[in-house]
Amino acid sequence: MSQIPSVLEAFSSSKELPPYEELFTLLEKTGSVMEEEVTSYRPKDKNGKPGGLLDFTKNYSSIPVIVVPDLHARIPLILKLMDFKIQGKTVLELLEKKEILVCCVGDIFHSERRGKERWKKAYQECERGNSLNEFLNEEMVENLRLLEILLVLKANCKENFHILKGNHENILNEDHIEKYGNLPFKKFCDEGKMVTVFMRNFYDDLILHEISCFEKSLPVCAAFENCVVSHAEPEVFYSREEIINYHEEKSRVSYALTWTANGEAEEGSVKKIISELLPLKFRKNALFITGHRPVAEKYALRQQGLLVQIHNPEEMQVAIINGKKFNPEEDIIRL
C-alpha cells in the first residue's frame, strides 16, 4: 500500500503505452481479486460466480461513500480524488484504513467530447490504413494508463474501491445486448472498432481477452445506506435476484443499467429498485445516483427527483454520501 502513490504518479505521468507484461500482470492480478470478491457485499450468482450487485447496506453502512461519475480517460479526476481530504485525511489514506467506500460508475475508455478533434484525425488515419497512428496512440495512452491506475486501486483496496460496468466497457466492440449488455460504440466516428483494432495490432488477442474478462466481471449496481448506484438510469424494474444473476443467457439487466437514455426508462423503475434493494430504515431519504447522460451543471433530476445524474464532462466532480439526507447542491463536490 505504501507504494501506491509512487505507482500512480508513474502511470499518470507516462506518455508511453503500458509495456505488455506490466499490463497483462495487472489484469491477471486484479482479475483474481474480482473472482474472489467477499460474499458479504457481493452475493454469488446461481453458478457460484460474483453477481451483478454490490450490497453495502449491512456490514459497511456506517462509512462515507464517494460516487465517481463517468471516467472517459480522465486520469486527473482519479488523481484529484485520491488527494482530496475529508476531515484531514486524503481519500487514499481513508481507503488504506478501510474508512471510506469509492464507487466508480464506469466508462473507463474513450475521451469523448474533449477528444473530439483527436478522434476525427485518428479516424482519417485509420481510413488510410494506419491503425497505429499518433492520434489514436495518444488517446490509448490515456485510456490504458487510467485502466492501470484503477487496476492498482482495486487490487490493493479490494473491499473499498469498486468499479461498475458502463456502456463503454466493451473492448471487443461486441454486439451482444443480452447477458453482457454490449453494443458497438460510435459517436464521432467509429471509436469502438478503432480501439479494438489498435489493441489487437499493438498488443494481441490475449490482452484483448484479459480486458474483456475484466469488463465482464464488473458488477452493474451498488446499494449503500440511503443510496443506490448504477451507470445509467434503470430502464425497467429488476429484482435483487435478477441483478445478482445478470449474466444469465436471456438477461437484459446489464443493458438496462448501462445504456438507458433520457426518456427511455419506465416511470417508477427507480422507486421500485430502491425499495427492492434497501432495508426499510434506509428508504426514507434514499436516492438513485447515475452517470451516463451528460448534465450541464452539477446535476440533473429525473424520476420525480429520486434519480440524480452527476456526469458533467467539463467538471471534476464526485458525490459524497455520508449517512444524512443527500443534498446535491452541497454533497456534489468539485475537486
C-alpha positions as CSV (number, residue, x, y, z in Angstrom):
1,M,0.0,0.0,0.0
2,S,2.8,2.4,0.8
3,Q,3.9,2.2,-2.9
4,I,0.6,3.2,-4.4
5,P,1.3,7.0,-4.6
6,S,4.5,6.4,-6.5
7,V,2.9,3.8,-8.8
8,L,0.0,6.2,-9.6
9,E,2.4,9.0,-10.2
10,A,4.5,6.9,-12.6
11,F,1.4,5.7,-14.6
12,S,-0.2,9.1,-14.7
13,S,2.9,10.9,-15.9
14,S,3.9,8.4,-18.6
15,K,3.4,9.4,-22.2
16,E,4.0,5.8,-23.4
17,L,1.7,2.9,-23.8
18,P,2.0,0.3,-21.0
19,P,4.5,-2.4,-21.6
20,Y,2.8,-5.7,-22.4
21,E,4.0,-7.7,-19.3
22,E,3.1,-4.8,-17.0
23,L,-0.5,-4.5,-18.3
24,F,-1.0,-8.3,-18.5
25,T,0.2,-8.8,-14.9
26,L,-2.0,-6.1,-13.6
27,L,-5.0,-7.6,-15.4
28,E,-4.4,-11.1,-14.1
29,K,-3.8,-9.9,-10.6
30,T,-6.9,-7.8,-10.5
31,G,-8.9,-10.5,-12.2
32,S,-8.1,-12.9,-9.4
33,V,-9.3,-10.3,-6.9
34,M,-12.5,-9.9,-8.8
35,E,-13.1,-13.6,-8.8
36,E,-12.8,-13.7,-5.0
37,E,-15.0,-10.7,-4.0
38,V,-16.2,-11.0,-0.5
39,T,-19.8,-12.5,-0.5
40,S,-20.8,-10.3,2.5
41,Y,-21.0,-7.4,0.0
42,R,-21.1,-9.2,-3.4
43,P,-23.5,-12.2,-3.4
44,K,-22.8,-15.0,-5.8
45,D,-25.0,-15.8,-8.7
46,K,-26.6,-19.2,-9.4
47,N,-23.3,-20.5,-10.9
48,G,-21.2,-19.5,-7.9
49,K,-19.7,-16.5,-9.6
50,P,-19.6,-13.0,-8.2
51,G,-23.0,-11.5,-9.1
52,G,-24.1,-8.1,-10.5
53,L,-24.9,-6.5,-7.2
54,L,-22.7,-4.8,-4.6
55,D,-24.6,-4.7,-1.3
56,F,-23.2,-2.4,1.4
57,T,-26.3,-2.0,3.4
58,K,-25.3,-4.3,6.2
59,N,-21.7,-4.5,7.3
60,Y,-20.5,-1.3,5.6
61,S,-23.3,1.1,6.2
62,S,-21.5,3.4,8.7
63,I,-18.7,4.8,6.5
64,P,-18.9,7.5,3.8
65,V,-19.3,6.7,0.1
66,I,-17.9,8.6,-2.8
67,V,-19.6,8.1,-6.2
68,V,-17.4,8.9,-9.2
69,P,-19.1,9.7,-12.5
70,D,-18.0,8.6,-15.9
71,L,-14.3,8.5,-16.2
72,H,-13.6,8.6,-20.0
73,A,-9.8,8.5,-19.7
74,R,-9.8,11.4,-17.2
75,I,-6.7,10.5,-15.2
76,P,-6.7,13.8,-13.3
77,L,-10.2,13.1,-11.9
78,I,-8.9,10.0,-10.1
79,L,-5.7,11.6,-9.0
80,K,-7.5,14.7,-7.6
81,L,-9.9,12.3,-5.8
82,M,-7.1,10.3,-4.2
83,D,-5.6,13.6,-2.9
84,F,-8.9,15.1,-1.8
85,K,-9.1,15.5,2.0
86,I,-12.0,14.6,4.3
87,Q,-11.6,15.5,7.9
88,G,-7.8,15.8,7.5
89,K,-7.2,12.6,5.6
90,T,-6.8,12.0,1.9
91,V,-9.2,9.6,0.2
92,L,-6.3,7.3,-0.5
93,E,-5.4,7.3,3.2
94,L,-9.0,6.6,4.1
95,L,-9.1,3.7,1.5
96,E,-5.9,2.2,3.1
97,K,-7.6,2.3,6.5
98,K,-10.9,1.0,5.1
99,E,-12.7,4.1,6.4
100,I,-14.4,5.0,3.1
101,L,-16.0,3.4,0.0
102,V,-15.4,4.6,-3.5
103,C,-17.7,3.5,-6.3
104,C,-16.9,4.5,-9.9
105,V,-19.8,4.2,-12.3
106,G,-17.6,3.1,-15.2
107,D,-16.9,4.2,-18.8
108,I,-13.1,4.0,-18.4
109,F,-12.3,4.4,-22.1
110,H,-13.0,7.0,-24.8
111,S,-12.2,10.6,-24.1
112,E,-15.5,11.7,-25.9
113,R,-16.1,15.4,-26.2
114,R,-12.8,16.7,-25.1
115,G,-11.1,14.4,-27.6
116,K,-13.4,15.0,-30.5
117,E,-10.9,16.6,-32.9
118,R,-8.3,13.9,-32.0
119,W,-10.8,11.2,-32.7
120,K,-11.6,12.7,-36.1
121,K,-7.9,12.9,-37.0
122,A,-7.3,9.3,-35.8
123,Y,-10.2,8.1,-37.9
124,Q,-8.8,9.8,-41.0
125,E,-5.5,8.0,-40.4
126,C,-7.3,4.7,-39.9
127,E,-9.1,5.1,-43.1
128,R,-5.7,5.4,-44.8
129,G,-4.8,2.1,-43.3
130,N,-2.7,3.4,-40.4
131,S,-4.4,1.9,-37.3
132,L,-1.5,2.7,-35.0
133,N,-1.4,6.4,-35.8
134,E,-0.1,9.1,-33.4
135,F,-3.6,10.5,-32.6
136,L,-5.0,7.1,-31.6
137,N,-1.8,6.3,-29.8
138,E,-2.2,9.5,-27.7
139,E,-5.8,8.5,-26.9
140,M,-4.9,5.0,-25.9
141,V,-2.1,6.2,-23.6
142,E,-4.7,8.0,-21.6
143,N,-7.2,5.1,-21.7
144,L,-4.7,2.4,-20.7
145,R,-2.8,4.3,-18.1
146,L,-6.1,5.2,-16.4
147,L,-7.1,1.5,-16.6
148,E,-3.8,0.6,-14.9
149,I,-4.4,3.1,-12.1
150,L,-7.9,1.6,-11.5
151,L,-6.5,-1.9,-11.5
152,V,-3.9,-1.0,-8.9
153,L,-6.5,0.7,-6.7
154,K,-8.9,-2.3,-7.0
155,A,-6.2,-4.9,-6.3
156,N,-4.9,-3.1,-3.2
157,C,-8.2,-1.7,-1.8
158,K,-10.4,-4.6,-3.0
159,E,-13.1,-4.2,-0.3
160,N,-13.4,-0.4,-0.5
161,F,-12.7,0.6,-4.1
162,H,-15.2,-0.5,-6.7
163,I,-16.0,0.0,-10.4
164,L,-19.4,-0.6,-12.0
165,K,-19.7,-1.6,-15.7
166,G,-20.7,1.2,-18.0
167,N,-21.7,1.0,-21.7
168,H,-18.2,1.8,-22.8
169,E,-16.8,-1.3,-21.1
170,N,-16.8,-3.2,-24.4
171,I,-13.2,-3.6,-25.6
172,L,-14.2,-6.2,-28.2
173,N,-16.8,-3.8,-29.6
174,E,-19.3,-6.7,-29.3
175,D,-23.0,-6.6,-30.4
176,H,-24.5,-8.7,-27.5
177,I,-27.3,-6.9,-25.7
178,E,-28.4,-10.0,-23.8
179,K,-26.2,-11.3,-20.9
180,Y,-23.4,-8.7,-21.3
181,G,-25.4,-5.6,-22.4
182,N,-22.9,-4.7,-25.1
183,L,-23.4,-2.7,-28.3
184,P,-20.8,-1.4,-30.8
185,F,-19.8,2.1,-29.9
186,K,-19.8,5.0,-32.4
187,K,-20.1,8.7,-31.5
188,F,-17.8,11.0,-33.6
189,C,-16.5,8.3,-35.9
190,D,-16.0,4.5,-35.3
191,E,-14.3,4.7,-31.9
192,G,-15.2,1.2,-30.7
193,K,-13.8,-0.6,-33.7
194,M,-10.7,1.7,-33.9
195,V,-9.8,0.8,-30.3
196,T,-10.3,-2.9,-30.9
197,V,-8.1,-2.9,-34.0
198,F,-5.4,-0.8,-32.2
199,M,-5.3,-3.1,-29.3
200,R,-5.1,-6.2,-31.5
201,N,-2.3,-4.7,-33.6
202,F,-0.2,-3.1,-30.8
203,Y,-0.7,-5.9,-28.3
204,D,-2.5,-9.1,-29.2
205,D,-5.8,-11.0,-28.7
206,L,-4.7,-12.3,-25.3
207,I,-4.6,-8.7,-23.9
208,L,-8.0,-8.0,-25.5
209,H,-9.4,-11.2,-23.9
210,E,-8.0,-10.2,-20.5
211,I,-9.5,-6.7,-20.6
212,S,-12.8,-8.2,-21.8
213,C,-12.9,-10.6,-18.9
214,F,-12.2,-7.7,-16.5
215,E,-15.1,-5.7,-18.0
216,K,-17.5,-8.6,-17.8
217,S,-16.5,-9.3,-14.2
218,L,-17.7,-5.8,-13.2
219,P,-21.0,-5.5,-11.2
220,V,-23.7,-3.3,-12.6
221,C,-25.4,-2.0,-9.4
222,A,-24.5,-1.0,-5.9
223,A,-26.6,-0.4,-2.8
224,F,-25.4,1.8,0.1
225,E,-27.0,3.5,3.0
226,N,-29.6,6.0,1.6
227,C,-28.3,5.4,-2.0
228,V,-28.4,3.0,-5.0
229,V,-25.9,3.5,-7.9
230,S,-25.7,2.2,-11.4
231,H,-24.1,3.6,-14.6
232,A,-27.4,4.6,-16.2
233,E,-31.0,5.1,-15.2
234,P,-32.6,1.7,-14.9
235,E,-34.7,1.1,-18.0
236,V,-37.2,-1.1,-16.1
237,F,-37.5,-2.7,-12.6
238,Y,-35.4,-5.7,-11.8
239,S,-35.4,-7.8,-8.7
240,R,-32.5,-8.3,-6.4
241,E,-32.1,-11.9,-7.7
242,E,-32.2,-10.7,-11.4
243,I,-29.5,-8.2,-10.7
244,I,-27.3,-10.7,-9.0
245,N,-27.8,-13.2,-11.9
246,Y,-27.1,-10.5,-14.5
247,H,-25.1,-13.0,-16.7
248,E,-27.9,-15.4,-17.4
249,E,-28.2,-16.0,-21.2
250,K,-31.5,-14.1,-21.7
251,S,-30.9,-11.4,-19.1
252,R,-31.0,-7.8,-20.2
253,V,-30.0,-6.4,-16.8
254,S,-26.6,-5.2,-17.9
255,Y,-28.1,-3.4,-20.9
256,A,-30.9,-1.9,-18.9
257,L,-28.4,-0.5,-16.3
258,T,-25.8,0.9,-18.7
259,W,-27.4,2.1,-21.9
260,T,-30.7,3.9,-21.0
261,A,-31.1,7.3,-22.5
262,N,-33.1,10.1,-21.0
263,G,-36.8,9.4,-21.6
264,E,-36.4,5.7,-22.2
265,A,-36.9,4.5,-18.7
266,E,-40.1,3.2,-17.3
267,E,-41.5,5.7,-14.8
268,G,-41.3,4.3,-11.3
269,S,-38.4,1.9,-12.0
270,V,-36.1,3.8,-9.7
271,K,-38.5,3.9,-6.8
272,K,-39.2,0.1,-7.2
273,I,-35.5,-0.8,-7.2
274,I,-34.7,1.4,-4.2
275,S,-37.5,-0.4,-2.3
276,E,-36.2,-3.7,-3.5
277,L,-32.5,-3.2,-2.6
278,L,-32.5,-1.0,0.6
279,P,-33.7,-2.0,4.0
280,L,-36.8,-0.1,5.2
281,K,-34.7,2.1,7.6
282,F,-32.7,3.5,4.7
283,R,-35.6,4.2,2.2
284,K,-36.9,7.4,3.6
285,N,-34.1,9.6,2.4
286,A,-32.8,7.3,-0.4
287,L,-31.8,8.4,-3.9
288,F,-30.6,6.7,-7.0
289,I,-27.3,8.1,-8.5
290,T,-26.1,7.6,-12.0
291,G,-23.8,9.0,-14.7
292,H,-24.1,8.1,-18.4
293,R,-26.1,11.1,-19.7
294,P,-24.2,14.4,-19.5
295,V,-25.6,17.2,-17.4
296,A,-24.9,20.9,-18.0
297,E,-24.5,22.0,-14.4
298,K,-23.8,20.0,-11.2
299,Y,-26.6,17.5,-11.7
300,A,-30.0,16.8,-13.2
301,L,-33.0,15.2,-11.5
302,R,-35.3,12.6,-13.0
303,Q,-38.0,10.1,-11.8
304,Q,-39.8,12.7,-9.7
305,G,-36.5,13.8,-8.1
306,L,-35.4,10.3,-7.0
307,L,-32.7,9.9,-9.7
308,V,-29.7,12.2,-9.6
309,Q,-27.5,12.3,-12.7
310,I,-24.0,13.6,-11.8
311,H,-21.9,13.3,-15.0
312,N,-20.7,16.7,-16.2
313,P,-17.8,16.0,-18.6
314,E,-16.5,19.5,-18.1
315,E,-16.1,19.2,-14.4
316,M,-14.0,17.1,-12.0
317,Q,-16.8,16.3,-9.5
318,V,-17.9,13.5,-7.3
319,A,-20.9,12.8,-5.0
320,I,-20.3,12.2,-1.3
321,I,-22.9,10.1,0.7
322,N,-22.3,10.3,4.4
323,G,-25.4,8.9,6.1
324,K,-27.5,12.1,6.1
325,K,-30.1,13.0,3.5
326,F,-28.2,13.6,0.3
327,N,-28.3,17.3,-0.9
328,P,-26.9,17.5,-4.4
329,E,-26.2,21.2,-4.0
330,E,-23.9,20.6,-1.1
331,D,-22.8,16.9,-1.5
332,I,-21.7,17.0,-5.1
333,I,-18.1,18.3,-4.7
334,R,-16.0,19.8,-7.4
335,L,-12.4,18.6,-6.8
